[in-house]
Amino acid sequence: MNYNFSDDFLIKDHSKFKLDQHQTNYKGELTKEDGKQLLDDEKNNLRLLQEKLYADGSQSLLIILQAMDAAGKDSLIEHVFGGVNPQGCEVTSFKTPSHKEYAHDFLWRQYIALPEKGKIGIFNRSHYESVLVCKVHPQYNLSEKVWTDVKQFDEKFWKNRYESIRNFEKHLTNNGTIIIKIFLNVSKEEQKQRFLDRINEDDKNWKFSTGDVTERGFWEDYMQAYEDAINETSTDYAPWFVIPADQKWFSRVAAIQIIIDKLEEMNLKFPELSEQEKTALEESKLKLESE
């Protein structure tokens, strides 16, 4: 690729991130037609890198996708990962926690969904919901049964949550899991249009929930929650990338480049056979050819 989206959208200045300074609408030189062709070309590269990741078997890749409703997470997963081997890639979508999940700490359900070494794991939403939707609606935290009053969710509480997330991600990277965190930055206007499309088109009705409009009323609260979370948890070992998402075709191209760049940085290698294994391989070849 002649574009460096990994660098363009990486949050570099930790703790000084301002969401309103990041565009939701791509205004660069890449055209939609060229972008779609680029995506098709790079999907083959992603497939080959995933095969090498699987064969290498020493590391795993965790991709965390966060966004407001209708920002394009589901379609990004479909279009970017549609060509990889499903045996080496698993998507986990995190909905409202179950009774069993609430019976554990807030990171438990993410931990048991982590990718094995050699595989790619995709989190469609993640542990960040605990500092996003649960920060906008702090009463949700009461379901954990550790606290009894929303007044307990003060600045210290949130600082502890961010610290837990940083420590969790640091632990993962220290043990062979490489992390990419992507925020699809969609505008309020574009979200409105996508909601209307879901309502007006029969084959999209099932995607719409009246609760989506209710949550839209908390837009500014969510923007502040995202800004706080990214500031508190964007690290060198688990970086955030904020991608313009008003044009789905562009967010897909930017995401696949970021993912490919990270896989290439992992220095993956196909296993090399020992001399004994090479000898055994040659003997097997001779046996097969002599049949």
Secondary structure, DSSP 8 states (H G I E B T S, - for coil): ----HHHHSB--STT---GGGS-SS--SS--HHHHHHHHHHHHHHHHHHHHHHHHH-S-EEEEEEEESTTSSHHHHHHHHHTTS-GGGEEEEE--S--HHHHTS-TTHHHHTT---TT-EEEEES-GGGGGTHHHHSGGGGGGGSS-S-GGG--HHHHHHHHHHHHHHHHHHHHTTEEEEEEEEE--HHHHHHHHHHHHHSGGGGGG--HHHHHHHTTHHHHHHHHHHHHHHH--SSS-EEEEE-SSHHHHHHHHHHHHHHHHHHTT-------HHHHHHHHHHHHHHHH-
